[in-house]
Amino acid sequence: MHDLTGFQRDLLFVVAGKSKPAGVAIKDEMEEYYEKTVHYGRLYPNLDTLIDKGLVEKGKKDQRTNAYRITNRGRREIQARRDWKNKYYN
């Protein structure tokens, strides 16, 4: 996870915390956290990066909507990040 941007790490945590969210649901969560608009031109390329790295999978929710799901590797990366942070911050 060390090679992800902060935005990508946040996306990974959002995907992990929801059950197969659509892009719009992820966007809404990110906007709530960042307190500003997250444009689709930023959201989807970063989700694609997580997919390319094997941390997230993309599937179909319906004919028009994709759903995202964290992979086992993504879960391991999140746990490794938590373990690393806990070394320094308890």
DSSP file (Angstrom, degrees, kcal/mol; ACC not computed):
  #  RESIDUE AA STRUCTURE BP1 BP2  ACC     N-H-->O    O-->H-N    N-H-->O    O-->H-N    TCO  KAPPA ALPHA  PHI   PSI    X-CA   Y-CA   Z-CA
    1    1 A M    >         0   0    0      0, 0.0     3,-2.0     0, 0.0     8,-0.1   0.000 360.0 360.0 360.0 -11.5    0.0    0.0    0.0
    2    2 A H  T 3   +     0   0    0      1,-0.3     0, 0.0     0, 0.0     0, 0.0   0.711 360.0  56.8 -61.2 -20.5    3.0    2.2    0.3
    3    3 A D  T 3  S+     0   0    0      2,-0.1    -1,-0.3     0, 0.0     2,-0.3   0.352  88.4  96.9 -95.8   7.1    2.8    3.0   -3.4
    4    4 A L  S <  S-     0   0    0     -3,-2.0     2,-0.1     1,-0.1    46,-0.0  -0.658  74.9-120.1 -91.7 150.4   -0.8    4.4   -3.2
    5    5 A T     >  -     0   0    0     -2,-0.3     4,-2.3     1,-0.1     5,-0.2  -0.388  32.5-105.5 -74.9 166.0   -1.7    8.0   -3.0
    6    6 A G  H  > S+     0   0    0      1,-0.2     4,-2.4     2,-0.2     5,-0.2   0.889 123.2  53.5 -59.5 -39.5   -3.7    9.1    0.1
    7    7 A F  H  > S+     0   0    0      1,-0.2     4,-2.3     2,-0.2    -1,-0.2   0.909 108.4  48.8 -62.6 -42.8   -6.8    9.4   -2.1
    8    8 A Q  H  > S+     0   0    0      2,-0.2     4,-2.3     1,-0.2    -2,-0.2   0.894 110.1  51.3 -65.6 -40.0   -6.3    5.9   -3.4
    9    9 A R  H  X S+     0   0    0     -4,-2.3     4,-2.2     2,-0.2    -2,-0.2   0.922 110.3  49.6 -61.7 -43.0   -5.9    4.6    0.2
   10   10 A D  H  X S+     0   0    0     -4,-2.4     4,-2.2     1,-0.2    -2,-0.2   0.905 109.3  51.7 -63.1 -41.0   -9.1    6.4    1.2
   11   11 A L  H  X S+     0   0    0     -4,-2.3     4,-2.8     1,-0.2     5,-0.2   0.917 108.1  52.4 -59.1 -43.1  -10.9    4.9   -1.7
   12   12 A L  H  X S+     0   0    0     -4,-2.3     4,-2.3     1,-0.2    -2,-0.2   0.914 109.3  48.7 -61.0 -43.5   -9.7    1.4   -0.7
   13   13 A F  H  X S+     0   0    0     -4,-2.2     4,-1.6     2,-0.2    -1,-0.2   0.892 111.5  50.1 -64.2 -39.4  -11.1    2.0    2.9
   14   14 A V  H  X S+     0   0    0     -4,-2.2     4,-0.5     2,-0.2    -2,-0.2   0.939 111.5  47.4 -64.7 -46.7  -14.4    3.2    1.5
   15   15 A V  H >< S+     0   0    0     -4,-2.8     3,-1.0     1,-0.2    55,-0.4   0.909 112.4  50.9 -60.7 -40.9  -14.8    0.1   -0.8
   16   16 A A  H 3< S+     0   0    0     -4,-2.3    -1,-0.2     1,-0.2    -2,-0.2   0.816 108.0  53.3 -65.4 -30.3  -13.8   -2.1    2.1
   17   17 A G  H 3< S+     0   0    0     -4,-1.6     2,-0.3    -3,-0.2    -1,-0.2   0.479 105.5  59.6 -87.6  -2.1  -16.4   -0.6    4.4
   18   18 A K  S << S-     0   0    0     -3,-1.0     2,-1.0    -4,-0.5     8,-0.0  -0.845  85.9-111.1-123.9 160.8  -19.4   -1.0    2.1
   19   19 A S  S    S-     0   0    0     -2,-0.3    50,-0.1     1,-0.2    -3,-0.1  -0.797  88.1 -40.4 -95.5 100.4  -21.1   -4.0    0.5
   20   20 A K  S    S-     0   0    0     -2,-1.0    -1,-0.2    -5,-0.3    49,-0.2   0.924  82.7-160.8  49.3  58.7  -20.4   -3.8   -3.3
   21   21 A P        -     0   0    0      0, 0.0    47,-2.4     0, 0.0     2,-0.1  -0.340  11.8-125.8 -70.7 149.7  -20.8   -0.1   -3.6
   22   22 A A  B  >  -A   67   0A   0     45,-0.2     4,-2.0     1,-0.1     3,-0.3  -0.448  33.4-101.3 -80.6 164.9  -21.5    1.6   -6.9
   23   23 A G  H  > S+     0   0    0     43,-0.6     4,-2.8     1,-0.2     5,-0.2   0.866 122.4  56.0 -56.7 -38.7  -19.2    4.4   -8.0
   24   24 A V  H  > S+     0   0    0      1,-0.2     4,-2.6     2,-0.2    -1,-0.2   0.899 106.6  49.4 -63.5 -40.9  -21.8    7.0   -7.0
   25   25 A A  H  > S+     0   0    0     -3,-0.3     4,-2.0     2,-0.2    -1,-0.2   0.892 112.5  47.8 -65.4 -39.3  -21.9    5.7   -3.4
   26   26 A I  H  X S+     0   0    0     -4,-2.0     4,-2.4     2,-0.2    -2,-0.2   0.931 111.3  50.9 -65.0 -45.6  -18.1    5.7   -3.3
   27   27 A K  H  X S+     0   0    0     -4,-2.8     4,-2.6     1,-0.2    -2,-0.2   0.917 108.8  51.5 -57.7 -45.9  -18.1    9.3   -4.7
   28   28 A D  H  X S+     0   0    0     -4,-2.6     4,-2.1     1,-0.2    -1,-0.2   0.908 110.7  48.0 -59.8 -43.9  -20.7   10.4   -2.0
   29   29 A E  H  X S+     0   0    0     -4,-2.0     4,-2.2     1,-0.2    -1,-0.2   0.910 112.4  48.8 -63.6 -42.7  -18.6    9.0    0.8
   30   30 A M  H  X S+     0   0    0     -4,-2.4     4,-3.0     1,-0.2     5,-0.3   0.891 110.8  50.4 -66.5 -39.2  -15.4   10.6   -0.5
   31   31 A E  H  X>S+     0   0    0     -4,-2.6     4,-1.6     2,-0.2     5,-0.7   0.879 109.7  51.2 -66.2 -37.2  -17.2   14.0   -0.9
   32   32 A E  H  <5S+     0   0    0     -4,-2.1    -2,-0.2    -5,-0.2    -1,-0.2   0.925 115.3  42.3 -64.2 -43.5  -18.5   13.7    2.7
   33   33 A Y  H  <5S+     0   0    0     -4,-2.2    -2,-0.2     1,-0.2    -1,-0.2   0.938 121.7  38.3 -69.1 -47.7  -15.0   13.0    4.0
   34   34 A Y  H  <5S-     0   0    0     -4,-3.0    -1,-0.2     2,-0.2    -2,-0.2   0.630  98.1-137.5 -80.1 -14.0  -13.1   15.5    1.9
   35   35 A E  T  <5S+     0   0    0     -4,-1.6     2,-0.3    -5,-0.3    -3,-0.2   0.848  73.1  79.5  56.7  37.5  -15.9   18.1    2.2
   36   36 A K  S   <S-     0   0    0     -5,-0.7    -1,-0.2    -6,-0.2    -2,-0.2  -0.970  92.3 -72.6-159.7 167.3  -15.6   19.0   -1.5
   37   37 A T        -     0   0    0     -2,-0.3     2,-0.6    -3,-0.1    -9,-0.1  -0.427  35.3-155.5 -68.3 133.8  -16.7   17.7   -4.9
   38   38 A V        -     0   0    0     -2,-0.2     2,-0.1   -11,-0.1    -7,-0.1  -0.958  18.5-140.9-108.3 114.8  -14.9   14.7   -6.1
   39   39 A H    >>  -     0   0    0     -2,-0.6     4,-2.4     1,-0.1     3,-1.9  -0.457  14.6-124.5 -78.8 147.3  -15.1   14.7   -9.9
   40   40 A Y  H 3> S+     0   0    0      1,-0.3     4,-2.1     2,-0.2    -1,-0.1   0.818 110.4  66.2 -58.6 -31.2  -15.7   11.4  -11.8
   41   41 A G  H 34 S+     0   0    0      1,-0.2    -1,-0.3     2,-0.2    -2,-0.0   0.683 110.7  35.8 -65.9 -17.4  -12.5   12.2  -13.8
   42   42 A R  H <> S+     0   0    0     -3,-1.9     4,-1.2     3,-0.1    -2,-0.2   0.778 117.0  52.8 -97.0 -40.1  -10.6   11.7  -10.5
   43   43 A L  H  X S+     0   0    0     -4,-2.4     4,-2.2     1,-0.2     5,-0.2   0.964 108.8  43.5 -63.5 -57.4  -12.6    8.9   -9.0
   44   44 A Y  H  X S+     0   0    0     -4,-2.1     4,-2.6     1,-0.2    -1,-0.2   0.868 110.7  51.9 -68.8 -39.0  -12.7    6.3  -11.8
   45   45 A P  H  > S+     0   0    0      0, 0.0     4,-1.6     0, 0.0    -1,-0.2   0.893 112.7  48.2 -61.8 -35.2   -9.0    6.5  -12.9
   46   46 A N  H  X S+     0   0    0     -4,-1.2     4,-1.8     2,-0.2    -2,-0.2   0.875 110.4  50.0 -73.0 -36.4   -8.1    6.0   -9.2
   47   47 A L  H  X S+     0   0    0     -4,-2.2     4,-2.1     1,-0.2    -1,-0.2   0.910 108.7  54.2 -63.1 -40.6  -10.5    3.1   -8.8
   48   48 A D  H  X S+     0   0    0     -4,-2.6     4,-2.8     1,-0.2    -2,-0.2   0.870 104.9  53.8 -60.8 -36.7   -9.0    1.6  -12.0
   49   49 A T  H  X S+     0   0    0     -4,-1.6     4,-1.8     2,-0.2    -1,-0.2   0.916 108.0  49.5 -63.0 -42.9   -5.5    1.8  -10.4
   50   50 A L  H  <>S+     0   0    0     -4,-1.8     5,-2.5     2,-0.2     6,-1.1   0.874 112.2  48.7 -64.2 -36.3   -6.8   -0.1   -7.4
   51   51 A I  H ><5S+     0   0    0     -4,-2.1     3,-1.7     4,-0.2    -2,-0.2   0.936 109.4  51.7 -66.6 -46.8   -8.2   -2.7   -9.8
   52   52 A D  H 3<5S+     0   0    0     -4,-2.8    -2,-0.2     1,-0.3    -1,-0.2   0.819 108.5  52.0 -60.1 -31.7   -4.9   -2.9  -11.7
   53   53 A K  T 3<5S-     0   0    0     -4,-1.8    -1,-0.3    -5,-0.2    -2,-0.2   0.464 116.4-115.5 -84.9  -1.6   -3.0   -3.5   -8.5
   54   54 A G  T < 5S+     0   0    0     -3,-1.7    20,-0.4     2,-0.2    19,-0.3   0.703  86.8 112.5  78.1  19.6   -5.4   -6.4   -7.5
   55   55 A L  S   <S+     0   0    0     -5,-2.5    16,-2.2     1,-0.2     2,-0.3   0.710  78.1  28.7 -94.9 -23.8   -6.8   -4.6   -4.5
   56   56 A V  E     -B   70   0A   0     -6,-1.1     2,-0.4    14,-0.3    -2,-0.2  -0.974  67.3-148.6-137.1 146.8  -10.4   -4.1   -5.8
   57   57 A E  E     -B   69   0A   0     12,-3.3    12,-2.3    -2,-0.3     2,-0.5  -0.911  10.3-145.4-114.9 147.7  -12.6   -6.0   -8.2
   58   58 A K  E     +B   68   0A   0     -2,-0.4     2,-0.2    10,-0.2    10,-0.2  -0.946  26.9 159.7-113.6 131.9  -15.2   -4.5  -10.5
   59   59 A G  E     -B   67   0A   0      8,-3.1     8,-2.9    -2,-0.5     2,-0.5  -0.755  42.0 -84.9-135.0-176.4  -18.4   -6.3  -11.3
   60   60 A K  E     +B   66   0A   0      6,-0.3     6,-0.3    -2,-0.2     3,-0.1  -0.822  25.9 179.8 -99.7 131.2  -21.9   -5.4  -12.6
   61   61 A K  S    S-     0   0    0      4,-3.3     2,-0.2    -2,-0.5     5,-0.2   0.812  78.1 -30.9 -89.2 -42.1  -24.6   -4.3  -10.3
   62   62 A D  S    S-     0   0    0      3,-1.6    -1,-0.4     5,-0.0     5,-0.1  -0.832  88.1 -63.2-155.7-166.3  -27.1   -4.0  -13.2
   63   63 A Q  S    S+     0   0    0     -2,-0.2     3,-0.0     1,-0.2    -3,-0.0   0.792 133.0  24.1 -61.7 -28.9  -26.9   -3.1  -16.9
   64   64 A R  S    S+     0   0    0      1,-0.1     2,-0.5     2,-0.0    -1,-0.2   0.574 111.4  73.5-112.4 -13.1  -25.7    0.4  -16.3
   65   65 A T        -     0   0    0     -3,-0.0    -4,-3.3   -43,-0.0    -3,-1.6  -0.897  59.3-150.9-119.5 130.5  -24.0    0.3  -12.9
   66   66 A N  E     - B   0  60A   0     -2,-0.5   -43,-0.6    -6,-0.3     2,-0.4  -0.647  11.3-152.0 -88.8 152.2  -20.7   -1.2  -11.8
   67   67 A A  E     -AB  22  59A   0     -8,-2.9    -8,-3.1    -2,-0.3     2,-0.3  -0.960   7.4-147.0-123.3 144.2  -20.1   -2.5   -8.3
   68   68 A Y  E     - B   0  58A   0    -47,-2.4     2,-0.4    -2,-0.4   -10,-0.2  -0.858  13.8-176.3-115.5 146.5  -16.8   -2.6   -6.5
   69   69 A R  E     - B   0  57A   0    -12,-2.3   -12,-3.3    -2,-0.3     2,-0.2  -1.000  27.0-118.7-143.7 137.1  -15.5   -5.1   -4.0
   70   70 A I  E     - B   0  56A   0    -55,-0.4   -14,-0.3    -2,-0.4     2,-0.1  -0.495  31.2-135.9 -72.7 144.8  -12.3   -5.3   -2.0
   71   71 A T     >  -     0   0    0    -16,-2.2     4,-2.2    -2,-0.2     5,-0.2  -0.458  26.0-103.7 -91.9 169.7  -10.2   -8.4   -2.7
   72   72 A N  H  > S+     0   0    0      1,-0.2     4,-2.4     2,-0.2     5,-0.2   0.896 125.6  53.4 -59.5 -39.3   -8.5  -10.6   -0.2
   73   73 A R  H  > S+     0   0    0    -19,-0.3     4,-2.4     1,-0.2    -1,-0.2   0.907 106.3  52.6 -61.9 -40.8   -5.2   -8.9   -1.1
   74   74 A G  H  > S+     0   0    0    -20,-0.4     4,-2.2     1,-0.2    -2,-0.2   0.901 108.8  50.0 -60.7 -41.6   -6.9   -5.5   -0.5
   75   75 A R  H  X S+     0   0    0     -4,-2.2     4,-2.5     2,-0.2    -2,-0.2   0.912 110.3  50.0 -62.6 -43.3   -7.9   -6.7    3.0
   76   76 A R  H  X S+     0   0    0     -4,-2.4     4,-2.5     1,-0.2    -2,-0.2   0.895 109.8  51.3 -62.7 -39.3   -4.4   -7.9    3.8
   77   77 A E  H  X S+     0   0    0     -4,-2.4     4,-2.2     2,-0.2    -1,-0.2   0.899 109.8  49.3 -65.4 -40.5   -3.0   -4.5    2.6
   78   78 A I  H  X S+     0   0    0     -4,-2.2     4,-2.5     2,-0.2    -2,-0.2   0.929 112.0  48.4 -63.7 -44.3   -5.4   -2.6    4.9
   79   79 A Q  H  X S+     0   0    0     -4,-2.5     4,-2.6     1,-0.2    -2,-0.2   0.903 110.4  51.0 -63.6 -40.3   -4.5   -4.8    7.8
   80   80 A A  H  X S+     0   0    0     -4,-2.5     4,-2.3     2,-0.2    -1,-0.2   0.893 110.2  50.2 -63.3 -39.0   -0.8   -4.3    7.2
   81   81 A R  H  X S+     0   0    0     -4,-2.2     4,-2.7     2,-0.2    -2,-0.2   0.919 110.9  48.8 -64.7 -43.9   -1.4   -0.6    7.1
   82   82 A R  H  X S+     0   0    0     -4,-2.5     4,-2.5     2,-0.2    -2,-0.2   0.923 111.4  49.7 -61.3 -44.5   -3.3   -0.7   10.4
   83   83 A D  H  X S+     0   0    0     -4,-2.6     4,-1.0     1,-0.2    -2,-0.2   0.916 111.8  48.5 -60.7 -43.6   -0.5   -2.8   12.0
   84   84 A W  H >X S+     0   0    0     -4,-2.3     3,-0.6     1,-0.2     4,-0.6   0.927 112.4  47.9 -63.1 -45.8    2.1   -0.3   10.7
   85   85 A K  H >X S+     0   0    0     -4,-2.7     4,-2.1     1,-0.2     3,-1.2   0.885 106.1  58.6 -62.6 -38.5    0.2    2.7   12.0
   86   86 A N  H 3< S+     0   0    0     -4,-2.5    -1,-0.2     1,-0.3    -2,-0.2   0.759  94.6  65.3 -65.6 -23.7   -0.3    1.0   15.4
   87   87 A K  H << S+     0   0    0     -4,-1.0    -1,-0.3    -3,-0.6    -2,-0.2   0.828 117.7  25.4 -62.6 -30.6    3.4    0.7   15.8
   88   88 A Y  H << S+     0   0    0     -3,-1.2     2,-0.4    -4,-0.6    -2,-0.2   0.623 126.0  42.6-109.7 -19.2    3.6    4.5   16.0
   89   89 A Y     <        0   0    0     -4,-2.1    -1,-0.2    -5,-0.1    -2,-0.0  -0.907 360.0 360.0-139.3 107.2    0.2    5.6   17.2
   90   90 A N              0   0    0     -2,-0.4    -1,-0.1    -3,-0.1    -4,-0.1   0.342 360.0 360.0-121.5 360.0   -1.7    3.9   20.0
